[in-house]
C-alpha cells in the first residue's frame, strides 16, 4: 500500500512540475472559494 501512495505522490509531483498551470488553477480556485465563505 505504501508503494502505491509513493507512486501517486511521485505522479502528482511530476504533474505539478510538468504542468504548473494546473497547480496554479487549483490554488486560485481554493483562494476564490475561501474568499466567498
mmCIF entry with sequence, helices, sheets and N, C-alpha, C, O atoms, coordinates in Angstrom:
data_MODEL
# 
_entry.id   MODEL 
# 
_entity.id                         1 
_entity.type                       polymer 
_entity.pdbx_number_of_molecules   1 
# 
_entity_poly.entity_id                      1 
_entity_poly.type                           'polypeptide(L)' 
_entity_poly.nstd_linkage                   no 
_entity_poly.nstd_monomer                   no 
_entity_poly.pdbx_seq_one_letter_code       
;(UNK)(UNK)(UNK)(UNK)(UNK)(UNK)(UNK)(UNK)(UNK)(UNK)(UNK)(UNK)(UNK)(UNK)(UNK)(UNK)
(UNK)(UNK)(UNK)(UNK)(UNK)(UNK)(UNK)(UNK)(UNK)(UNK)(UNK)(UNK)(UNK)(UNK)(UNK)(UNK)
(UNK)(UNK)(UNK)(UNK)(UNK)
;
_entity_poly.pdbx_seq_one_letter_code_can   XXXXXXXXXXXXXXXXXXXXXXXXXXXXXXXXXXXXX 
_entity_poly.pdbx_strand_id                 A 
# 
loop_
_entity_poly_seq.entity_id 
_entity_poly_seq.num 
_entity_poly_seq.mon_id 
_entity_poly_seq.hetero 
1 1  UNK n 
1 2  UNK n 
1 3  UNK n 
1 4  UNK n 
1 5  UNK n 
1 6  UNK n 
1 7  UNK n 
1 8  UNK n 
1 9  UNK n 
1 10 UNK n 
1 11 UNK n 
1 12 UNK n 
1 13 UNK n 
1 14 UNK n 
1 15 UNK n 
1 16 UNK n 
1 17 UNK n 
1 18 UNK n 
1 19 UNK n 
1 20 UNK n 
1 21 UNK n 
1 22 UNK n 
1 23 UNK n 
1 24 UNK n 
1 25 UNK n 
1 26 UNK n 
1 27 UNK n 
1 28 UNK n 
1 29 UNK n 
1 30 UNK n 
1 31 UNK n 
1 32 UNK n 
1 33 UNK n 
1 34 UNK n 
1 35 UNK n 
1 36 UNK n 
1 37 UNK n 
# 
_struct_asym.id          A 
_struct_asym.entity_id   1 
# 
loop_
_struct_conf.conf_type_id 
_struct_conf.id 
_struct_conf.pdbx_PDB_helix_id 
_struct_conf.beg_label_comp_id 
_struct_conf.beg_label_asym_id 
_struct_conf.beg_label_seq_id 
_struct_conf.pdbx_beg_PDB_ins_code 
_struct_conf.end_label_comp_id 
_struct_conf.end_label_asym_id 
_struct_conf.end_label_seq_id 
_struct_conf.pdbx_end_PDB_ins_code 
_struct_conf.beg_auth_comp_id 
_struct_conf.beg_auth_asym_id 
_struct_conf.beg_auth_seq_id 
_struct_conf.end_auth_comp_id 
_struct_conf.end_auth_asym_id 
_struct_conf.end_auth_seq_id 
_struct_conf.pdbx_PDB_helix_class 
_struct_conf.details 
_struct_conf.pdbx_PDB_helix_length 
HELX_P HELX_P1 AA1 UNK A 2  ? UNK A 18 ? UNK A 2  UNK A 18 1 ? 17 
HELX_P HELX_P2 AA2 UNK A 20 ? UNK A 36 ? UNK A 20 UNK A 36 1 ? 17 
# 
_struct_conf_type.id          HELX_P 
_struct_conf_type.criteria    ? 
_struct_conf_type.reference   ? 
# 
loop_
_atom_site.group_PDB 
_atom_site.id 
_atom_site.type_symbol 
_atom_site.label_atom_id 
_atom_site.label_alt_id 
_atom_site.label_comp_id 
_atom_site.label_asym_id 
_atom_site.label_entity_id 
_atom_site.label_seq_id 
_atom_site.pdbx_PDB_ins_code 
_atom_site.Cartn_x 
_atom_site.Cartn_y 
_atom_site.Cartn_z 
_atom_site.occupancy 
_atom_site.B_iso_or_equiv 
_atom_site.pdbx_formal_charge 
_atom_site.auth_seq_id 
_atom_site.auth_comp_id 
_atom_site.auth_asym_id 
_atom_site.auth_atom_id 
_atom_site.pdbx_PDB_model_num 
ATOM 1   N N  . UNK A 1 1  ? 0.832   -1.208 0.000   1.00 0.00 ? 1  UNK A N  1 
ATOM 2   C CA . UNK A 1 1  ? 0.000   0.000  0.000   1.00 0.00 ? 1  UNK A CA 1 
ATOM 3   C C  . UNK A 1 1  ? 0.868   1.260  0.000   1.00 0.00 ? 1  UNK A C  1 
ATOM 4   O O  . UNK A 1 1  ? 0.570   2.226  -0.701  1.00 0.00 ? 1  UNK A O  1 
ATOM 5   N N  . UNK A 1 2  ? 1.931   1.240  0.784   1.00 0.00 ? 2  UNK A N  1 
ATOM 6   C CA . UNK A 1 2  ? 2.821   2.407  0.826   1.00 0.00 ? 2  UNK A CA 1 
ATOM 7   C C  . UNK A 1 2  ? 3.426   2.689  -0.546  1.00 0.00 ? 2  UNK A C  1 
ATOM 8   O O  . UNK A 1 2  ? 3.617   3.840  -0.940  1.00 0.00 ? 2  UNK A O  1 
ATOM 9   N N  . UNK A 1 3  ? 3.725   1.597  -1.265  1.00 0.00 ? 3  UNK A N  1 
ATOM 10  C CA . UNK A 1 3  ? 4.309   1.745  -2.602  1.00 0.00 ? 3  UNK A CA 1 
ATOM 11  C C  . UNK A 1 3  ? 3.369   2.508  -3.518  1.00 0.00 ? 3  UNK A C  1 
ATOM 12  O O  . UNK A 1 3  ? 3.793   3.372  -4.285  1.00 0.00 ? 3  UNK A O  1 
ATOM 13  N N  . UNK A 1 4  ? 2.086   2.179  -3.429  1.00 0.00 ? 4  UNK A N  1 
ATOM 14  C CA . UNK A 1 4  ? 1.080   2.833  -4.272  1.00 0.00 ? 4  UNK A CA 1 
ATOM 15  C C  . UNK A 1 4  ? 1.000   4.314  -3.924  1.00 0.00 ? 4  UNK A C  1 
ATOM 16  O O  . UNK A 1 4  ? 0.953   5.166  -4.812  1.00 0.00 ? 4  UNK A O  1 
ATOM 17  N N  . UNK A 1 5  ? 0.986   4.615  -2.628  1.00 0.00 ? 5  UNK A N  1 
ATOM 18  C CA . UNK A 1 5  ? 0.915   6.016  -2.197  1.00 0.00 ? 5  UNK A CA 1 
ATOM 19  C C  . UNK A 1 5  ? 2.125   6.799  -2.675  1.00 0.00 ? 5  UNK A C  1 
ATOM 20  O O  . UNK A 1 5  ? 2.007   7.944  -3.111  1.00 0.00 ? 5  UNK A O  1 
ATOM 21  N N  . UNK A 1 6  ? 3.294   6.167  -2.588  1.00 0.00 ? 6  UNK A N  1 
ATOM 22  C CA . UNK A 1 6  ? 4.510   6.849  -3.039  1.00 0.00 ? 6  UNK A CA 1 
ATOM 23  C C  . UNK A 1 6  ? 4.434   7.123  -4.536  1.00 0.00 ? 6  UNK A C  1 
ATOM 24  O O  . UNK A 1 6  ? 4.830   8.194  -4.998  1.00 0.00 ? 6  UNK A O  1 
ATOM 25  N N  . UNK A 1 7  ? 3.928   6.159  -5.287  1.00 0.00 ? 7  UNK A N  1 
ATOM 26  C CA . UNK A 1 7  ? 3.801   6.354  -6.736  1.00 0.00 ? 7  UNK A CA 1 
ATOM 27  C C  . UNK A 1 7  ? 2.831   7.476  -7.055  1.00 0.00 ? 7  UNK A C  1 
ATOM 28  O O  . UNK A 1 7  ? 3.062   8.262  -7.974  1.00 0.00 ? 7  UNK A O  1 
ATOM 29  N N  . UNK A 1 8  ? 1.743   7.553  -6.297  1.00 0.00 ? 8  UNK A N  1 
ATOM 30  C CA . UNK A 1 8  ? 0.771   8.630  -6.506  1.00 0.00 ? 8  UNK A CA 1 
ATOM 31  C C  . UNK A 1 8  ? 1.397   9.981  -6.193  1.00 0.00 ? 8  UNK A C  1 
ATOM 32  O O  . UNK A 1 8  ? 1.184   10.959 -6.910  1.00 0.00 ? 8  UNK A O  1 
ATOM 33  N N  . UNK A 1 9  ? 2.173   10.023 -5.111  1.00 0.00 ? 9  UNK A N  1 
ATOM 34  C CA . UNK A 1 9  ? 2.847   11.264 -4.724  1.00 0.00 ? 9  UNK A CA 1 
ATOM 35  C C  . UNK A 1 9  ? 3.838   11.682 -5.805  1.00 0.00 ? 9  UNK A C  1 
ATOM 36  O O  . UNK A 1 9  ? 3.902   12.850 -6.189  1.00 0.00 ? 9  UNK A O  1 
ATOM 37  N N  . UNK A 1 10 ? 4.612   10.708 -6.290  1.00 0.00 ? 10 UNK A N  1 
ATOM 38  C CA . UNK A 1 10 ? 5.582   10.990 -7.355  1.00 0.00 ? 10 UNK A CA 1 
ATOM 39  C C  . UNK A 1 10 ? 4.870   11.471 -8.609  1.00 0.00 ? 10 UNK A C  1 
ATOM 40  O O  . UNK A 1 10 ? 5.331   12.388 -9.287  1.00 0.00 ? 10 UNK A O  1 
ATOM 41  N N  . UNK A 1 11 ? 3.736   10.837 -8.908  1.00 0.00 ? 11 UNK A N  1 
ATOM 42  C CA . UNK A 1 11 ? 2.979   11.183 -10.107 1.00 0.00 ? 11 UNK A CA 1 
ATOM 43  C C  . UNK A 1 11 ? 2.425   12.596 -10.021 1.00 0.00 ? 11 UNK A C  1 
ATOM 44  O O  . UNK A 1 11 ? 2.523   13.368 -10.974 1.00 0.00 ? 11 UNK A O  1 
ATOM 45  N N  . UNK A 1 12 ? 1.841   12.932 -8.874  1.00 0.00 ? 12 UNK A N  1 
ATOM 46  C CA . UNK A 1 12 ? 1.286   14.279 -8.715  1.00 0.00 ? 12 UNK A CA 1 
ATOM 47  C C  . UNK A 1 12 ? 2.408   15.313 -8.707  1.00 0.00 ? 12 UNK A C  1 
ATOM 48  O O  . UNK A 1 12 ? 2.230   16.432 -9.189  1.00 0.00 ? 12 UNK A O  1 
ATOM 49  N N  . UNK A 1 13 ? 3.547   14.942 -8.165  1.00 0.00 ? 13 UNK A N  1 
ATOM 50  C CA . UNK A 1 13 ? 4.698   15.837 -8.178  1.00 0.00 ? 13 UNK A CA 1 
ATOM 51  C C  . UNK A 1 13 ? 5.178   16.080 -9.599  1.00 0.00 ? 13 UNK A C  1 
ATOM 52  O O  . UNK A 1 13 ? 5.523   17.203 -9.967  1.00 0.00 ? 13 UNK A O  1 
ATOM 53  N N  . UNK A 1 14 ? 5.198   15.010 -10.398 1.00 0.00 ? 14 UNK A N  1 
ATOM 54  C CA . UNK A 1 14 ? 5.608   15.128 -11.799 1.00 0.00 ? 14 UNK A CA 1 
ATOM 55  C C  . UNK A 1 14 ? 4.607   15.974 -12.573 1.00 0.00 ? 14 UNK A C  1 
ATOM 56  O O  . UNK A 1 14 ? 4.994   16.792 -13.407 1.00 0.00 ? 14 UNK A O  1 
ATOM 57  N N  . UNK A 1 15 ? 3.324   15.778 -12.299 1.00 0.00 ? 15 UNK A N  1 
ATOM 58  C CA . UNK A 1 15 ? 2.283   16.569 -12.965 1.00 0.00 ? 15 UNK A CA 1 
ATOM 59  C C  . UNK A 1 15 ? 2.434   18.046 -12.630 1.00 0.00 ? 15 UNK A C  1 
ATOM 60  O O  . UNK A 1 15 ? 2.371   18.906 -13.509 1.00 0.00 ? 15 UNK A O  1 
ATOM 61  N N  . UNK A 1 16 ? 2.632   18.326 -11.354 1.00 0.00 ? 16 UNK A N  1 
ATOM 62  C CA . UNK A 1 16 ? 2.779   19.712 -10.917 1.00 0.00 ? 16 UNK A CA 1 
ATOM 63  C C  . UNK A 1 16 ? 4.022   20.340 -11.549 1.00 0.00 ? 16 UNK A C  1 
ATOM 64  O O  . UNK A 1 16 ? 4.040   21.526 -11.879 1.00 0.00 ? 16 UNK A O  1 
ATOM 65  N N  . UNK A 1 17 ? 5.064   19.513 -11.711 1.00 0.00 ? 17 UNK A N  1 
ATOM 66  C CA . UNK A 1 17 ? 6.307   20.013 -12.303 1.00 0.00 ? 17 UNK A CA 1 
ATOM 67  C C  . UNK A 1 17 ? 6.128   20.280 -13.800 1.00 0.00 ? 17 UNK A C  1 
ATOM 68  O O  . UNK A 1 17 ? 6.616   21.282 -14.323 1.00 0.00 ? 17 UNK A O  1 
ATOM 69  N N  . UNK A 1 18 ? 5.422   19.375 -14.480 1.00 0.00 ? 18 UNK A N  1 
ATOM 70  C CA . UNK A 1 18 ? 5.246   19.499 -15.928 1.00 0.00 ? 18 UNK A CA 1 
ATOM 71  C C  . UNK A 1 18 ? 4.139   20.465 -16.312 1.00 0.00 ? 18 UNK A C  1 
ATOM 72  O O  . UNK A 1 18 ? 4.175   21.084 -17.376 1.00 0.00 ? 18 UNK A O  1 
ATOM 73  N N  . UNK A 1 19 ? 3.152   20.585 -15.425 1.00 0.00 ? 19 UNK A N  1 
ATOM 74  C CA . UNK A 1 19 ? 2.012   21.449 -15.737 1.00 0.00 ? 19 UNK A CA 1 
ATOM 75  C C  . UNK A 1 19 ? 1.740   22.409 -14.589 1.00 0.00 ? 19 UNK A C  1 
ATOM 76  O O  . UNK A 1 19 ? 0.735   22.261 -13.894 1.00 0.00 ? 19 UNK A O  1 
ATOM 77  N N  . UNK A 1 20 ? 2.619   23.397 -14.373 1.00 0.00 ? 20 UNK A N  1 
ATOM 78  C CA . UNK A 1 20 ? 2.438   24.316 -13.244 1.00 0.00 ? 20 UNK A CA 1 
ATOM 79  C C  . UNK A 1 20 ? 1.105   25.053 -13.285 1.00 0.00 ? 20 UNK A C  1 
ATOM 80  O O  . UNK A 1 20 ? 0.589   25.460 -12.245 1.00 0.00 ? 20 UNK A O  1 
ATOM 81  N N  . UNK A 1 21 ? 0.539   25.229 -14.490 1.00 0.00 ? 21 UNK A N  1 
ATOM 82  C CA . UNK A 1 21 ? -0.731  25.947 -14.582 1.00 0.00 ? 21 UNK A CA 1 
ATOM 83  C C  . UNK A 1 21 ? -1.868  25.166 -13.933 1.00 0.00 ? 21 UNK A C  1 
ATOM 84  O O  . UNK A 1 21 ? -2.842  25.761 -13.470 1.00 0.00 ? 21 UNK A O  1 
ATOM 85  N N  . UNK A 1 22 ? -1.755  23.828 -13.893 1.00 0.00 ? 22 UNK A N  1 
ATOM 86  C CA . UNK A 1 22 ? -2.785  23.019 -13.227 1.00 0.00 ? 22 UNK A CA 1 
ATOM 87  C C  . UNK A 1 22 ? -2.766  23.327 -11.729 1.00 0.00 ? 22 UNK A C  1 
ATOM 88  O O  . UNK A 1 22 ? -3.806  23.565 -11.114 1.00 0.00 ? 22 UNK A O  1 
ATOM 89  N N  . UNK A 1 23 ? -1.562  23.316 -11.159 1.00 0.00 ? 23 UNK A N  1 
ATOM 90  C CA . UNK A 1 23 ? -1.408  23.601 -9.737  1.00 0.00 ? 23 UNK A CA 1 
ATOM 91  C C  . UNK A 1 23 ? -1.917  25.007 -9.436  1.00 0.00 ? 23 UNK A C  1 
ATOM 92  O O  . UNK A 1 23 ? -2.636  25.226 -8.462  1.00 0.00 ? 23 UNK A O  1 
ATOM 93  N N  . UNK A 1 24 ? -1.537  25.944 -10.278 1.00 0.00 ? 24 UNK A N  1 
ATOM 94  C CA . UNK A 1 24 ? -1.941  27.334 -10.111 1.00 0.00 ? 24 UNK A CA 1 
ATOM 95  C C  . UNK A 1 24 ? -3.459  27.449 -10.159 1.00 0.00 ? 24 UNK A C  1 
ATOM 96  O O  . UNK A 1 24 ? -4.058  28.195 -9.384  1.00 0.00 ? 24 UNK A O  1 
ATOM 97  N N  . UNK A 1 25 ? -4.075  26.712 -11.069 1.00 0.00 ? 25 UNK A N  1 
ATOM 98  C CA . UNK A 1 25 ? -5.531  26.735 -11.220 1.00 0.00 ? 25 UNK A CA 1 
ATOM 99  C C  . UNK A 1 25 ? -6.211  26.297 -9.928  1.00 0.00 ? 25 UNK A C  1 
ATOM 100 O O  . UNK A 1 25 ? -7.167  26.928 -9.478  1.00 0.00 ? 25 UNK A O  1 
ATOM 101 N N  . UNK A 1 26 ? -5.709  25.200 -9.327  1.00 0.00 ? 26 UNK A N  1 
ATOM 102 C CA . UNK A 1 26 ? -6.315  24.712 -8.090  1.00 0.00 ? 26 UNK A CA 1 
ATOM 103 C C  . UNK A 1 26 ? -6.103  25.688 -6.943  1.00 0.00 ? 26 UNK A C  1 
ATOM 104 O O  . UNK A 1 26 ? -6.993  25.883 -6.115  1.00 0.00 ? 26 UNK A O  1 
ATOM 105 N N  . UNK A 1 27 ? -4.928  26.300 -6.893  1.00 0.00 ? 27 UNK A N  1 
ATOM 106 C CA . UNK A 1 27 ? -4.648  27.279 -5.838  1.00 0.00 ? 27 UNK A CA 1 
ATOM 107 C C  . UNK A 1 27 ? -5.585  28.473 -5.975  1.00 0.00 ? 27 UNK A C  1 
ATOM 108 O O  . UNK A 1 27 ? -6.131  28.958 -4.984  1.00 0.00 ? 27 UNK A O  1 
ATOM 109 N N  . UNK A 1 28 ? -5.768  28.944 -7.206  1.00 0.00 ? 28 UNK A N  1 
ATOM 110 C CA . UNK A 1 28 ? -6.668  30.073 -7.448  1.00 0.00 ? 28 UNK A CA 1 
ATOM 111 C C  . UNK A 1 28 ? -8.100  29.713 -7.095  1.00 0.00 ? 28 UNK A C  1 
ATOM 112 O O  . UNK A 1 28 ? -8.824  30.525 -6.519  1.00 0.00 ? 28 UNK A O  1 
ATOM 113 N N  . UNK A 1 29 ? -8.512  28.496 -7.438  1.00 0.00 ? 29 UNK A N  1 
ATOM 114 C CA . UNK A 1 29 ? -9.860  28.029 -7.125  1.00 0.00 ? 29 UNK A CA 1 
ATOM 115 C C  . UNK A 1 29 ? -10.085 28.033 -5.614  1.00 0.00 ? 29 UNK A C  1 
ATOM 116 O O  . UNK A 1 29 ? -11.116 28.502 -5.132  1.00 0.00 ? 29 UNK A O  1 
ATOM 117 N N  . UNK A 1 30 ? -9.112  27.506 -4.877  1.00 0.00 ? 30 UNK A N  1 
ATOM 118 C CA . UNK A 1 30 ? -9.202  27.473 -3.417  1.00 0.00 ? 30 UNK A CA 1 
ATOM 119 C C  . UNK A 1 30 ? -9.288  28.888 -2.864  1.00 0.00 ? 30 UNK A C  1 
ATOM 120 O O  . UNK A 1 30 ? -10.067 29.156 -1.949  1.00 0.00 ? 30 UNK A O  1 
ATOM 121 N N  . UNK A 1 31 ? -8.496  29.785 -3.412  1.00 0.00 ? 31 UNK A N  1 
ATOM 122 C CA . UNK A 1 31 ? -8.462  31.164 -2.940  1.00 0.00 ? 31 UNK A CA 1 
ATOM 123 C C  . UNK A 1 31 ? -9.819  31.837 -3.134  1.00 0.00 ? 31 UNK A C  1 
ATOM 124 O O  . UNK A 1 31 ? -10.331 32.497 -2.230  1.00 0.00 ? 31 UNK A O  1 
ATOM 125 N N  . UNK A 1 32 ? -10.392 31.663 -4.316  1.00 0.00 ? 32 UNK A N  1 
ATOM 126 C CA . UNK A 1 32 ? -11.705 32.250 -4.616  1.00 0.00 ? 32 UNK A CA 1 
ATOM 127 C C  . UNK A 1 32 ? -12.762 31.653 -3.697  1.00 0.00 ? 32 UNK A C  1 
ATOM 128 O O  . UNK A 1 32 ? -13.626 32.365 -3.184  1.00 0.00 ? 32 UNK A O  1 
ATOM 129 N N  . UNK A 1 33 ? -12.687 30.335 -3.492  1.00 0.00 ? 33 UNK A N  1 
ATOM 130 C CA . UNK A 1 33 ? -13.651 29.650 -2.629  1.00 0.00 ? 33 UNK A CA 1 
ATOM 131 C C  . UNK A 1 33 ? -13.565 30.183 -1.199  1.00 0.00 ? 33 UNK A C  1 
ATOM 132 O O  . UNK A 1 33 ? -14.588 30.455 -0.570  1.00 0.00 ? 33 UNK A O  1 
ATOM 133 N N  . UNK A 1 34 ? -12.355 30.329 -0.695  1.00 0.00 ? 34 UNK A N  1 
ATOM 134 C CA . UNK A 1 34 ? -12.176 30.817 0.674   1.00 0.00 ? 34 UNK A CA 1 
ATOM 135 C C  . UNK A 1 34 ? -12.670 32.254 0.816   1.00 0.00 ? 34 UNK A C  1 
ATOM 136 O O  . UNK A 1 34 ? -13.222 32.619 1.854   1.00 0.00 ? 34 UNK A O  1 
ATOM 137 N N  . UNK A 1 35 ? -12.480 33.056 -0.201  1.00 0.00 ? 35 UNK A N  1 
ATOM 138 C CA . UNK A 1 35 ? -12.936 34.452 -0.157  1.00 0.00 ? 35 UNK A CA 1 
ATOM 139 C C  . UNK A 1 35 ? -14.454 34.542 -0.123  1.00 0.00 ? 35 UNK A C  1 
ATOM 140 O O  . UNK A 1 35 ? -15.014 35.485 0.437   1.00 0.00 ? 35 UNK A O  1 
ATOM 141 N N  . UNK A 1 36 ? -15.119 33.558 -0.724  1.00 0.00 ? 36 UNK A N  1 
ATOM 142 C CA . UNK A 1 36 ? -16.580 33.605 -0.831  1.00 0.00 ? 36 UNK A CA 1 
ATOM 143 C C  . UNK A 1 36 ? -17.309 33.042 0.384   1.00 0.00 ? 36 UNK A C  1 
ATOM 144 O O  . UNK A 1 36 ? -18.536 33.116 0.460   1.00 0.00 ? 36 UNK A O  1 
ATOM 145 N N  . UNK A 1 37 ? -16.569 32.487 1.327   1.00 0.00 ? 37 UNK A N  1 
ATOM 146 C CA . UNK A 1 37 ? -17.204 31.920 2.529   1.00 0.00 ? 37 UNK A CA 1 
ATOM 147 C C  . UNK A 1 37 ? -17.777 33.047 3.383   1.00 0.00 ? 37 UNK A C  1 
ATOM 148 O O  . UNK A 1 37 ? -18.353 32.789 4.440   1.00 0.00 ? 37 UNK A O  1 
# 
